[in-house]
């Protein structure tokens, strides 16, 4: 570190590639869109683009970062945030991004106004029990509202393409995906009865990563189980996409610091570093 100083983040390209390949090999039916918010460093985005990843973006800045890394807006980007700045919707649509997620009528109005004719997915409210970050408290529509929202999207001139869900960040229980698939199957069946043919499921992120040596997280086994449940319920007729973040980048980056001071407080030795939580 002598040539760079500290604090400094060190990123392993080979670990990024290994983590992405683990997901890709064990969930072969999925196209993966890396969640840019997990870490938007240009080198990370370029590395993942080289692996074949697309990108889940949540703002104009993230869109620009992904495009700078080589992403094609129409083929490689999804705007999966359910609450979007209208200016960012308009910008995304103007450059060809054509896949948006929503979970409420107000967002649907914004999409119809600023991205006319776009493909849309309704995000379902699903259980996040057992996940570290439980996103269902603020995102997702109840299942009984999903088809009415999709029908409203069609009426507004949008293309209701499918269903999205997120089991919560750092999910350690594969049952959460099973339950979400069961709920999604019911929504697909109701949509068909109401004249809508859906073609895509976005299973979000939530894939976990081992942060400490004693943590045993078998992401490959989880992916194989998810793949089996998907094929059982939907077969080959429905496309599946996912938005992994921490499972790709969480253990591929380390923070290097140095001790700059020391002291004794309350009978305990303290070391002070040149970076910290509020650094």
Order of alpha helices (4+ residues) and beta strands (2+ residues): beta-alpha-beta-alpha-beta-alpha-alpha-beta-alpha-beta-alpha-beta-beta-alpha-beta-beta-alpha-beta-alpha-beta-alpha-beta-beta-beta
